[in-house]
Amino acid sequence: MLLEECRVTANIPAADLSRARKFYAETLGLEPAGESPGGLLYRTGGTDFNVYETEYAGKAGHTIAQLHVDDVRPVVDELRNRGLTFEHYDLPGVTWDGDVAGLEGMGHAAWFKDSEDNILCLDDARTE
């Protein structure tokens, strides 16, 4: 198949690119690897994502990107210490331990909103 080996890049909208840059740097600890007019390129863990300026930021109402980590809990603790607030959702089959959701057979996850009201997810994608 033509797309089996392709790379996929997430595009995350931002109403205010300066505010988004500050959030991604100060809260998530990420610095852009590149910039273009109206956009920032981030590289992490061998993948890329773009944050681009648009008036449509934060309107998706669902998770727009997942950040895969080895263990969700210490990352949640660190980000909470940096002032991040986590979201809680009433989802079937999910158990909560503070801000960390246990997903039976799928590991753990935690959701948060960035400075632009986009929903992002941390997950450890491990089986329990």
Secondary structure, DSSP 8 states (H G I E B T S, - for coil): -TTTT----EEEEES-HHHHHHHHHHTT----SEEETTEEEEEETTEEEEEEE-TTTT---SEEEEEE-S-HHHHHHHHHHTT--EE----TTEEEETTEEEETTTEEEEEEE-TTS-EEEEE-----
